[in-house]
């Protein structure tokens, strides 16, 4: 696959999704209380999970 084959979504798609999920998690965790905190914490933790997954996959 050459660099010409990669479009903007191929390059910036996953980081944009991770950014949106972590931003929703951060704002939600600051605003919400109760059980919703668990949901928003999981969204915020998705950034860490995606980073760990990418590092593990890269080392193979």
N, C-alpha and C positions, 0 to 999 in steps of 0.2 A: 504494500500500500504506500503510495507516494504522498507527499505533503499536499499535492493538488487535490487528492481524493477527500481530504478531511475538510468538512465544512465547519461553520461556527458551532453548530449543535454537537458535533462530534468532539470538539475541543472543549467547549465551555458548558456543555449540557449537564454533566454530572456535578461539577463544582457549583453550578447555579442551583441545582436541586438541593444539594447539601447546604448551601447558604440559606435558602428559603426555609428549609426544615429547622435549621438551628436558630434562625431569627424568630420564627414562630414559637419555638420552644423557649427561647429566652424571654420574649415579651409575655408569653402565656404564663411562664413560671413566676414572673414578677407580679402579674396581675391576679392570677387565680389562686384559690385556696382549696384545701381538701384533696379529694381523690384526683382532681384535675392536675394537681402538681405531679403526680406519677406519670401521667400522659405527657405533659410538657417536659418533664425531665428525660423521658425516653426520647423525645424528639431532639432535645439538646444533646443527648448522648449519642445520637445517630452519627454525629460528626466524628466522634472518637471511634465508633464501630467501623465507619467507612474507611478511616485512615488506617486502622489496624488491618482490615481486610485487604486494602491495597498494598500495604507493606508485605503481608504474608504472600499474596499472589505474585508480587514482584520478585520475591526471592526464589520462587520455583523455577 
